[in-house]
Amino acid sequence: MKLLLVEDDPSIGRAVHRGLLEAGHRCHWVTSGGEARHQLKEDPPQAIVLDLMLPDCSGVDLLKDLRAAGDQTPILILTALGSVEQRVAGLEAGADDYLTKPFEFIELLARLSAIARRSQKAGPASSRLEIGPLVLDLALRRVQREGQEIALTPTEFSLLEFLARFPDQVVSRRMLCEHLWDASWEGVTNVIEVHMTRLRSKLDRPFATPLIGTVRGQGYRFQVPDEKAPEPPAARSPTATEAN
């Protein structure tokens, strides 16, 4: 896998860069946001490992700029900033995963593999999924609702695809964790909730009918709108007889 490592600490950068190369990945290492922007234009990677404390900019600001520009490259934040608020801020900015320092290198490799799988194109045999007002192009990883295209990160798309494959059924947080990361990562529940909040803000908030519901204490449900449900009767003015 072709990776971009954005890390300004020389000792950590050298160690992670060497480890990724030894694991069989192609990895370009840069130490600033400016270098990262240049490298993204010159040779776009398949995934990015991003530190948040860079000498010329905030990693969160870089992340927001990439997502605002439509860049949906999978991004894993690797940082010493590990509070719940900081993790939530990184995920809300558009990160696909968040790993704090110090860390086990084998977990970094596993998480990179997981976010890469979520961004891979599906096979041609199952390239389209239509359910209710949604159309999911599984090959291009694109989604439309009522003809309007909605830009999702790889993680958000994978969440939506998994829910849409089980319409009107409760999908637990554990099921989502195992689908996204192949394991029940410790402390990952709040990560699922942050990704789900971002997905709903894009998928449901601009429309009248929400598609993703919360089942308290159990998980989430993709709610297929009932197209046969009768429209509510239109309000009418009372007749003179009724008025009297």
FIMAR-582501 format. One line per field, with one value per residue: residue in one letter; z negated, x negated, y negated of N, C-alpha, C, O in turn; residue number from 1. Coordinates in steps of 0.02 Angstrom, whole numbers, always signed. Layout:
# residues N
r: [A|...]
nup: [Z|...]
neast: [X|...]
nnorth: [Y|...]
caup: [Z|...]
caeast: [X|...]
canorth: [Y|...]
cup: [Z|...]
ceast: [X|...]
cnorth: [Y|...]
oup: [Z|...]
oeast: [X|...]
onorth: [Y|...]
k: [NUM|...]
***
This chain:
# residues 244
r: [M|K|L|L|L|V|E|D|D|P|S|I|G|R|A|V|H|R|G|L|L|E|A|G|H|R|C|H|W|V|T|S|G|G|E|A|R|H|Q|L|K|E|D|P|P|Q|A|I|V|L|D|L|M|L|P|D|C|S|G|V|D|L|L|K|D|L|R|A|A|G|D|Q|T|P|I|L|I|L|T|A|L|G|S|V|E|Q|R|V|A|G|L|E|A|G|A|D|D|Y|L|T|K|P|F|E|F|I|E|L|L|A|R|L|S|A|I|A|R|R|S|Q|K|A|G|P|A|S|S|R|L|E|I|G|P|L|V|L|D|L|A|L|R|R|V|Q|R|E|G|Q|E|I|A|L|T|P|T|E|F|S|L|L|E|F|L|A|R|F|P|D|Q|V|V|S|R|R|M|L|C|E|H|L|W|D|A|S|W|E|G|V|T|N|V|I|E|V|H|M|T|R|L|R|S|K|L|D|R|P|F|A|T|P|L|I|G|T|V|R|G|Q|G|Y|R|F|Q|V|P|D|E|K|A|P|E|P|P|A|A|R|S|P|T|A|T|E|A|N]
nup: [+0|+39|-57|-149|-267|-391|-497|-618|-719|-731|-780|-803|-676|-595|-648|-627|-489|-444|-496|-425|-294|-309|-331|-207|-140|-31|-71|-96|-184|-265|-348|-377|-358|-238|-155|-150|-79|+46|+81|+89|+203|+299|+293|+255|+108|+47|-81|-231|-365|-499|-598|-729|-781|-699|-627|-548|-536|-601|-619|-617|-549|-424|-390|-386|-278|-173|-168|-141|-14|+55|+50|+13|-39|-144|-315|-453|-612|-707|-858|-1005|-1073|-1166|-1231|-1261|-1204|-1109|-1026|-976|-909|-806|-735|-700|-613|-503|-503|-483|-577|-739|-831|-977|-1042|-1164|-1057|-996|-866|-786|-800|-735|-603|-584|-594|-487|-381|-396|-370|-240|-174|-184|-95|+27|+193|+233|+304|+476|+478|+381|+388|+362|+252|+210|+108|+39|+42|+74|+172|+187|+254|+262|+321|+355|+234|+199|+154|+174|+129|+165|+290|+261|+238|+105|+13|-64|-189|-180|-294|-337|-225|-229|-350|-317|-208|-272|-363|-271|-210|-298|-313|-415|-525|-685|-711|-803|-902|-924|-813|-712|-747|-731|-596|-540|-595|-613|-740|-915|-961|-1103|-1188|-1073|-1054|-1070|-959|-853|-877|-851|-713|-667|-700|-615|-491|-494|-495|-366|-287|-333|-392|-293|-237|-241|-298|-415|-396|-472|-625|-805|-916|-1074|-1188|-1111|-975|-805|-671|-501|-425|-313|-212|-201|-54|-17|-110|-155|-110|-227|-259|-174|-247|-266|-241|-352|-305|-283|-352|-441|-513|-583]
neast: [-42|-24|-82|-68|-161|-145|-236|-322|-412|-575|-629|-517|-461|-563|-563|-431|-421|-522|-471|-351|-399|-470|-364|-316|-255|-242|-308|-304|-385|-350|-375|-295|-145|-141|-230|-159|-42|-99|-151|-34|+23|-74|-96|+25|+73|+129|+172|+161|+53|+66|-4|+48|-13|-98|-235|-200|-64|+98|+137|+271|+328|+270|+327|+464|+461|+427|+538|+638|+602|+641|+561|+552|+462|+415|+381|+278|+259|+115|+55|-2|+96|+221|+346|+524|+598|+507|+492|+622|+632|+539|+597|+720|+676|+651|+568|+529|+488|+408|+263|+169|+10|-99|-107|-65|-154|-101|+34|+52|+24|+130|+242|+219|+232|+367|+435|+395|+454|+586|+593|+572|+620|+770|+809|+862|+978|+1066|+1101|+1191|+1311|+1474|+1590|+1738|+1737|+1604|+1455|+1318|+1162|+1057|+938|+876|+885|+983|+1127|+1299|+1441|+1605|+1567|+1470|+1300|+1197|+1058|+953|+838|+722|+747|+874|+949|+936|+1001|+1133|+1160|+1158|+1266|+1369|+1377|+1444|+1587|+1711|+1675|+1600|+1437|+1299|+1178|+1064|+1066|+1043|+915|+840|+859|+795|+665|+626|+618|+656|+608|+533|+620|+681|+813|+859|+798|+869|+991|+960|+926|+1051|+1132|+1079|+1108|+1249|+1272|+1242|+1319|+1453|+1491|+1510|+1631|+1809|+1852|+1782|+1661|+1581|+1601|+1591|+1583|+1617|+1495|+1463|+1420|+1415|+1531|+1570|+1693|+1815|+1907|+2085|+2155|+2285|+2364|+2504|+2527|+2540|+2701|+2745|+2756|+2912|+3026|+3162|+3334|+3477|+3584|+3522|+3451|+3548]
nnorth: [+59|-112|-242|-397|-474|-592|-674|-763|-739|-683|-559|-475|-482|-422|-292|-245|-259|-172|-52|-37|-24|+97|+180|+198|+94|-49|-201|-374|-498|-650|-808|-917|-1018|-1089|-1017|-900|-937|-965|-838|-764|-814|-784|-644|-553|-465|-302|-297|-398|-436|-536|-661|-772|-885|-992|-1086|-1197|-1206|-1157|-985|-950|-1058|-1041|-919|-954|-1043|-956|-870|-964|-1000|-891|-779|-614|-524|-390|-424|-408|-465|-493|-525|-614|-677|-633|-646|-626|-730|-780|-668|-657|-780|-762|-654|-709|-804|-730|-618|-443|-353|-343|-346|-340|-398|-327|-179|-14|+59|+160|+140|+18|+59|+148|+65|-22|+68|+98|-26|-43|+65|+28|-74|-19|+26|+108|+270|+303|+381|+344|+205|+106|+40|+19|-57|-109|-285|-290|-267|-168|-166|-41|-14|-135|-194|-289|-386|-424|-519|-534|-579|-670|-692|-634|-670|-558|-497|-356|-274|-318|-284|-144|-115|-156|-70|+55|+44|+24|+147|+222|+189|+112|+186|+212|+157|+189|+95|+170|+258|+165|+120|+238|+257|+145|+143|+273|+320|+299|+161|+89|-36|-86|-116|-249|-302|-245|-308|-443|-439|-397|-505|-603|-544|-544|-681|-716|-629|-630|-754|-858|-821|-780|-660|-553|-422|-340|-268|-270|-136|-125|-74|+35|+17|-31|-68|-49|-134|-101|-204|-201|-188|-170|-225|-324|-496|-629|-703|-853|-1014|-1100|-1235|-1267|-1235|-1344|-1290|-1201|-1293|-1355]
caup: [+0|+42|-115|-163|-339|-407|-566|-623|-768|-691|-805|-788|-603|-568|-670|-593|-417|-435|-509|-369|-238|-323|-326|-137|-112|-3|-118|-89|-248|-264|-417|-384|-319|-170|-118|-140|-25|+108|+97|+108|+273|+343|+292|+204|+75|+34|-149|-263|-438|-510|-665|-737|-800|-646|-638|-508|-538|-641|-580|-609|-496|-361|-379|-366|-210|-125|-161|-109|+57|+85|+46|-33|-56|-214|-358|-522|-654|-753|-896|-1078|-1099|-1173|-1271|-1224|-1164|-1052|-979|-944|-862|-747|-697|-672|-557|-445|-508|-482|-638|-784|-873|-1019|-1061|-1130|-1026|-972|-794|-755|-797|-681|-540|-579|-582|-418|-337|-401|-334|-169|-148|-180|-38|+89|+236|+231|+366|+523|+470|+333|+392|+351|+201|+208|+54|+25|+83|+81|+222|+169|+305|+222|+357|+350|+165|+200|+132|+191|+99|+205|+346|+237|+216|+38|+5|-126|-198|-174|-353|-336|-173|-253|-399|-282|-169|-318|-387|-216|-193|-349|-323|-468|-576|-732|-703|-865|-897|-918|-744|-671|-764|-700|-523|-519|-619|-622|-812|-960|-989|-1168|-1185|-1006|-1050|-1058|-890|-812|-887|-816|-642|-653|-703|-553|-437|-497|-477|-293|-255|-357|-412|-239|-210|-288|-331|-435|-375|-523|-691|-862|-959|-1138|-1222|-1066|-917|-754|-622|-438|-419|-244|-210|-172|+2|-8|-164|-128|-128|-275|-224|-172|-288|-226|-279|-366|-267|-322|-397|-494|-554|-628]
caeast: [+0|-62|-63|-100|-171|-155|-260|-379|-461|-621|-638|-456|-455|-609|-542|-369|-437|-559|-426|-303|-436|-486|-302|-300|-219|-278|-292|-340|-382|-359|-376|-255|-83|-157|-258|-105|+0|-136|-155|+33|+34|-123|-90|+77|+65|+189|+191|+117|+43|+60|-14|+88|-54|-147|-268|-173|+9|+130|+157|+343|+343|+251|+378|+525|+450|+429|+607|+676|+584|+666|+512|+578|+409|+419|+333|+271|+222|+67|+36|-5|+155|+265|+407|+586|+615|+462|+509|+685|+618|+507|+645|+770|+644|+651|+522|+561|+469|+368|+220|+128|-58|-134|-62|-95|-159|-57|+101|+50|+30|+198|+289|+209|+263|+439|+461|+382|+506|+650|+592|+562|+678|+801|+808|+915|+1039|+1111|+1077|+1244|+1360|+1528|+1637|+1774|+1714|+1531|+1420|+1247|+1117|+1006|+874|+847|+894|+1021|+1196|+1347|+1507|+1653|+1531|+1419|+1240|+1175|+988|+939|+772|+727|+778|+945|+980|+940|+1055|+1197|+1170|+1174|+1334|+1417|+1383|+1488|+1640|+1761|+1649|+1554|+1366|+1267|+1113|+1013|+1066|+1011|+844|+809|+860|+747|+597|+614|+606|+688|+554|+550|+636|+700|+884|+869|+776|+927|+1042|+939|+935|+1122|+1157|+1059|+1146|+1318|+1275|+1239|+1370|+1521|+1508|+1537|+1692|+1865|+1861|+1719|+1654|+1546|+1629|+1556|+1622|+1585|+1465|+1450|+1379|+1444|+1573|+1584|+1766|+1836|+1971|+2142|+2178|+2357|+2401|+2544|+2509|+2588|+2751|+2731|+2801|+2960|+3065|+3229|+3390|+3518|+3625|+3478|+3431|+3602]
canorth: [+0|-175|-281|-461|-485|-663|-670|-808|-714|-642|-491|-438|-478|-371|-225|-226|-253|-109|+4|-30|+4|+167|+217|+207|+37|-106|-256|-438|-533|-722|-833|-978|-1020|-1112|-961|-851|-961|-957|-767|-741|-833|-751|-571|-539|-400|-263|-313|-447|-433|-608|-689|-833|-943|-1004|-1151|-1252|-1207|-1104|-928|-953|-1106|-1007|-868|-989|-1070|-901|-848|-1018|-999|-830|-724|-564|-476|-367|-458|-386|-513|-463|-584|-609|-710|-575|-655|-611|-789|-784|-614|-675|-835|-733|-614|-754|-839|-686|-561|-377|-318|-385|-305|-384|-379|-272|-131|+47|+52|+208|+111|-31|+96|+176|+11|-45|+118|+92|-84|-33|+110|-8|-120|+17|+33|+174|+307|+284|+421|+312|+136|+57|+58|-30|-43|-170|-342|-288|-227|-162|-138|-8|-15|-203|-216|-352|-378|-476|-516|-573|-608|-717|-656|-649|-652|-523|-468|-283|-245|-334|-243|-74|-113|-160|-9|+110|+34|+32|+218|+252|+139|+122|+231|+179|+172|+168|+62|+222|+280|+113|+121|+296|+247|+93|+154|+345|+334|+252|+121|+60|-107|-107|-132|-321|-315|-229|-360|-504|-427|-394|-574|-637|-513|-568|-752|-721|-588|-642|-822|-901|-793|-781|-595|-520|-352|-302|-277|-241|-91|-138|-18|+91|-1|-75|-35|-85|-135|-110|-240|-165|-227|-160|-258|-379|-563|-657|-745|-924|-1055|-1137|-1284|-1241|-1263|-1389|-1250|-1177|-1349|-1371]
cup: [+0|-11|-117|-239|-350|-481|-572|-675|-733|-715|-791|-713|-573|-586|-633|-518|-403|-445|-453|-307|-248|-321|-254|-104|-78|-46|-104|-154|-240|-336|-427|-342|-248|-127|-103|-82|+43|+129|+119|+180|+320|+349|+239|+174|+70|-37|-179|-337|-458|-584|-669|-752|-750|-653|-602|-508|-586|-595|-569|-553|-428|-342|-354|-294|-158|-114|-126|-34|+92|+84|-7|-47|-129|-256|-428|-560|-703|-794|-970|-1111|-1105|-1215|-1228|-1179|-1102|-1001|-941|-893|-798|-704|-665|-613|-495|-447|-508|-545|-677|-831|-912|-1033|-1137|-1105|-1007|-896|-757|-751|-743|-614|-530|-562|-511|-368|-337|-362|-259|-138|-139|-119|+29|+128|+232|+300|+411|+512|+423|+330|+376|+299|+197|+153|+34|+70|+97|+139|+202|+227|+268|+256|+349|+280|+162|+181|+153|+151|+137|+260|+326|+211|+148|+30|-64|-129|-190|-234|-354|-284|-196|-305|-365|-243|-214|-344|-332|-195|-243|-364|-375|-520|-622|-720|-765|-852|-890|-846|-699|-684|-728|-624|-501|-537|-628|-694|-852|-995|-1054|-1160|-1118|-1001|-1036|-988|-843|-817|-851|-741|-624|-654|-639|-493|-436|-476|-401|-260|-272|-366|-355|-213|-264|-329|-351|-415|-429|-592|-744|-902|-1027|-1171|-1177|-1007|-870|-706|-560|-424|-347|-244|-176|-117|+13|-62|-136|-153|-179|-239|-228|-215|-244|-272|-293|-323|-313|-372|-456|-541|-604|-677]
ceast: [-44|-37|-100|-102|-186|-172|-323|-430|-509|-628|-577|-448|-499|-585|-480|-382|-473|-513|-377|-338|-450|-423|-278|-263|-267|-259|-336|-330|-396|-350|-334|-192|-95|-184|-204|-60|-34|-137|-88|+48|-12|-112|-40|+70|+132|+215|+140|+114|+24|+51|+26|+46|-111|-176|-234|-97|+35|+149|+232|+362|+326|+305|+443|+519|+456|+501|+650|+663|+607|+618|+536|+527|+417|+363|+336|+230|+178|+36|+32|+55|+211|+327|+468|+604|+572|+476|+573|+674|+586|+554|+698|+741|+639|+603|+560|+544|+421|+329|+173|+59|-62|-85|-101|-95|-112|+14|+105|+59|+100|+249|+281|+240|+338|+466|+448|+435|+572|+651|+583|+626|+705|+798|+867|+980|+1088|+1096|+1130|+1293|+1411|+1576|+1671|+1750|+1639|+1508|+1346|+1210|+1058|+938|+838|+852|+928|+1093|+1238|+1411|+1553|+1618|+1476|+1359|+1217|+1104|+976|+866|+778|+761|+853|+981|+988|+994|+1124|+1211|+1191|+1245|+1385|+1426|+1427|+1546|+1690|+1740|+1602|+1484|+1331|+1201|+1057|+1009|+1030|+936|+809|+808|+805|+676|+579|+600|+644|+634|+576|+563|+661|+772|+895|+845|+834|+979|+1024|+948|+1009|+1153|+1140|+1098|+1218|+1323|+1274|+1299|+1441|+1538|+1536|+1605|+1746|+1869|+1794|+1719|+1621|+1575|+1587|+1605|+1587|+1559|+1447|+1405|+1417|+1486|+1581|+1658|+1787|+1903|+2025|+2171|+2253|+2398|+2440|+2520|+2560|+2637|+2733|+2780|+2849|+2998|+3134|+3282|+3431|+3560|+3584|+3459|+3485|+3616]
cnorth: [-62|-223|-348|-468|-558|-667|-713|-785|-666|-570|-448|-429|-423|-301|-202|-215|-187|-49|+16|-2|+78|+210|+225|+150|-11|-166|-317|-476|-607|-747|-897|-973|-1041|-1056|-909|-872|-951|-883|-739|-758|-794|-676|-550|-470|-363|-274|-360|-433|-504|-624|-754|-895|-951|-1075|-1210|-1256|-1154|-1046|-926|-1001|-1076|-957|-900|-1015|-1014|-878|-901|-1020|-935|-771|-675|-508|-455|-398|-429|-437|-474|-519|-570|-641|-658|-584|-639|-669|-795|-729|-631|-730|-808|-694|-657|-793|-796|-628|-496|-337|-361|-339|-351|-354|-375|-219|-68|+46|+101|+182|+57|+4|+122|+122|-18|+4|+111|+33|-78|+12|+73|-55|-85|+22|+104|+206|+289|+322|+387|+237|+84|+83|+2|-10|-108|-226|-342|-245|-227|-130|-108|-7|-81|-231|-284|-337|-438|-465|-563|-611|-657|-678|-681|-625|-620|-501|-392|-250|-258|-292|-171|-66|-111|-96|+49|+104|+47|+105|+255|+205|+161|+174|+192|+204|+145|+132|+113|+248|+230|+112|+179|+290|+199|+111|+228|+363|+283|+211|+89|-14|-131|-128|-205|-340|-301|-284|-425|-496|-427|-464|-612|-610|-540|-641|-761|-687|-609|-715|-865|-878|-788|-717|-565|-447|-309|-318|-244|-197|-92|-73|+41|+73|-47|-34|-79|-78|-150|-146|-199|-207|-222|-195|-317|-447|-589|-703|-819|-962|-1093|-1186|-1256|-1274|-1307|-1350|-1225|-1233|-1368|-1315]
oup: [-34|-12|-90|-271|-323|-523|-537|-675|-707|-674|-769|-690|-532|-544|-609|-489|-357|-407|-435|-272|-202|-309|-242|-47|-95|-55|-101|-177|-210|-378|-480|-298|-202|-69|-50|-40|+91|+187|+163|+214|+375|+402|+183|+211|+87|-52|-157|-369|-437|-626|-619|-738|-757|-683|-625|-483|-608|-541|-516|-514|-379|-284|-306|-255|-105|-57|-86|+5|+152|+113|-67|-65|-173|-235|-459|-542|-736|-768|-994|-1171|-1056|-1233|-1166|-1121|-1048|-941|-880|-838|-744|-642|-608|-569|-440|-397|-531|-564|-650|-865|-883|-1036|-1171|-1129|-1004|-865|-704|-704|-710|-572|-475|-521|-479|-319|-285|-325|-219|-82|-92|-96|+82|+99|+228|+349|+386|+535|+427|+277|+375|+301|+182|+151|+15|+131|+128|+154|+201|+247|+246|+222|+337|+266|+128|+192|+150|+141|+140|+275|+368|+166|+135|+39|-115|-77|-192|-225|-369|-296|-185|-305|-382|-245|-197|-346|-345|-166|-232|-420|-380|-554|-600|-719|-778|-798|-855|-820|-655|-637|-699|-592|-450|-499|-649|-708|-827|-1052|-1059|-1131|-1106|-950|-993|-960|-797|-766|-822|-709|-571|-613|-612|-449|-383|-444|-376|-210|-229|-351|-366|-171|-323|-388|-307|-418|-431|-614|-731|-919|-1035|-1179|-1201|-990|-892|-700|-566|-414|-323|-273|-127|-129|+47|-59|-97|-209|-174|-192|-280|-219|-190|-333|-250|-306|-373|-428|-514|-601|-659|-718]
oeast: [-95|+21|-154|-49|-235|-127|-372|-487|-488|-633|-583|-429|-477|-587|-478|-357|-455|-517|-363|-309|-443|-428|-226|-241|-326|-199|-397|-273|-446|-322|-338|-186|-64|-165|-204|-43|-2|-126|-85|+83|+9|-119|-59|+61|+185|+273|+82|+165|-28|+91|+37|+68|-164|-144|-240|-68|-4|+175|+255|+407|+363|+325|+473|+567|+485|+523|+693|+707|+595|+632|+540|+545|+424|+305|+389|+173|+201|-4|+58|+65|+244|+359|+465|+624|+596|+472|+577|+702|+604|+553|+718|+778|+626|+596|+617|+581|+395|+358|+141|+50|-32|-29|-163|-44|-86|+51|+156|+99|+127|+294|+331|+271|+371|+515|+486|+459|+608|+705|+588|+681|+668|+784|+917|+1032|+1148|+1081|+1115|+1314|+1394|+1600|+1638|+1744|+1613|+1538|+1315|+1225|+1013|+887|+778|+825|+905|+1118|+1215|+1432|+1541|+1635|+1439|+1367|+1218|+1090|+988|+836|+834|+799|+892|+1036|+1040|+1030|+1167|+1267|+1236|+1282|+1437|+1477|+1446|+1554|+1709|+1783|+1568|+1471|+1332|+1172|+1009|+954|+992|+897|+756|+762|+773|+630|+523|+572|+662|+617|+632|+524|+662|+793|+936|+870|+847|+1008|+1067|+975|+1029|+1197|+1182|+1118|+1244|+1372|+1302|+1326|+1485|+1594|+1582|+1634|+1731|+1888|+1753|+1770|+1632|+1573|+1551|+1660|+1534|+1596|+1420|+1359|+1447|+1478|+1595|+1683|+1777|+1951|+2011|+2207|+2283|+2459|+2412|+2496|+2619|+2617|+2709|+2839|+2831|+3001|+3161|+3277|+3422|+3570|+3607|+3452|+3471|+3662]
onorth: [-65|-242|-355|-468|-584|-663|-701|-810|-614|-524|-391|-375|-384|-256|-145|-167|-151|+0|+73|+39|+118|+271|+255|+155|-14|-180|-311|-485|-626|-713|-927|-931|-1015|-1049|-878|-831|-931|-867|-696|-720|-774|-647|-531|-421|-391|-261|-363|-421|-530|-605|-787|-951|-921|-1118|-1267|-1304|-1111|-1057|-903|-986|-1085|-953|-877|-1011|-1024|-867|-884|-1039|-927|-719|-692|-452|-498|-398|-425|-450|-427|-558|-519|-634|-642|-535|-638|-659|-812|-740|-621|-728|-830|-699|-645|-814|-821|-593|-493|-292|-410|-298|-395|-293|-417|-216|-69|+33|+85|+198|+51|-19|+119|+132|-36|-17|+118|+39|-106|+0|+86|-74|-116|+22|+152|+172|+264|+299|+402|+210|+25|+141|-55|+47|-157|-217|-389|-193|-280|-73|-144|+0|-84|-285|-330|-281|-495|-408|-623|-668|-681|-637|-741|-566|-652|-487|-366|-203|-213|-268|-140|-16|-70|-70|+88|+154|+78|+123|+313|+182|+219|+203|+146|+264|+85|+138|+101|+258|+248|+104|+170|+315|+210|+96|+243|+416|+230|+225|+64|-51|-192|-157|-223|-389|-340|-305|-458|-540|-453|-479|-648|-647|-558|-662|-810|-712|-606|-736|-904|-912|-791|-718|-552|-414|-249|-376|-197|-218|-63|-25|+90|+109|-96|+27|-138|-23|-206|-121|-164|-256|-264|-196|-356|-454|-572|-738|-843|-945|-1117|-1178|-1222|-1333|-1308|-1373|-1227|-1223|-1392|-1320]
k: [1|2|3|4|5|6|7|8|9|10|11|12|13|14|15|16|17|18|19|20|21|22|23|24|25|26|27|28|29|30|31|32|33|34|35|36|37|38|39|40|41|42|43|44|45|46|47|48|49|50|51|52|53|54|55|56|57|58|59|60|61|62|63|64|65|66|67|68|69|70|71|72|73|74|75|76|77|78|79|80|81|82|83|84|85|86|87|88|89|90|91|92|93|94|95|96|97|98|99|100|101|102|103|104|105|106|107|108|109|110|111|112|113|114|115|116|117|118|119|120|121|122|123|124|125|126|127|128|129|130|131|132|133|134|135|136|137|138|139|140|141|142|143|144|145|146|147|148|149|150|151|152|153|154|155|156|157|158|159|160|161|162|163|164|165|166|167|168|169|170|171|172|173|174|175|176|177|178|179|180|181|182|183|184|185|186|187|188|189|190|191|192|193|194|195|196|197|198|199|200|201|202|203|204|205|206|207|208|209|210|211|212|213|214|215|216|217|218|219|220|221|222|223|224|225|226|227|228|229|230|231|232|233|234|235|236|237|238|239|240|241|242|243|244]
***
